Amino acid sequence: MKFIVDEVHEGLTVGEFLKARGFSGRALRRLKREGKIFLNGEKVFASAKVTSGNIVEVDLSEESKIKPS
């Protein structure tokens, strides 16, 4: 699942951005643990900052069973 960061969300961390998109804290912890969070195609920690135009991607493959609320 891919998201493009807009100007409104610029400066947030990846974790804050994904929470704003409906991901729970529990889902974020699991995604971090499994290394399934990417910023512009590179694995990142949830503490990485986003800027306008960045692409945040999470791997929601079938085996992860994580879905935004």
Secondary structure, 3 states (H helix, E strand, C coil): CEEECCHHHCCCEHHHHHHHCCCCHHHHHHHHHCCCEEECCEECCCCCECCCCCEEEECCCCCCCCCCC
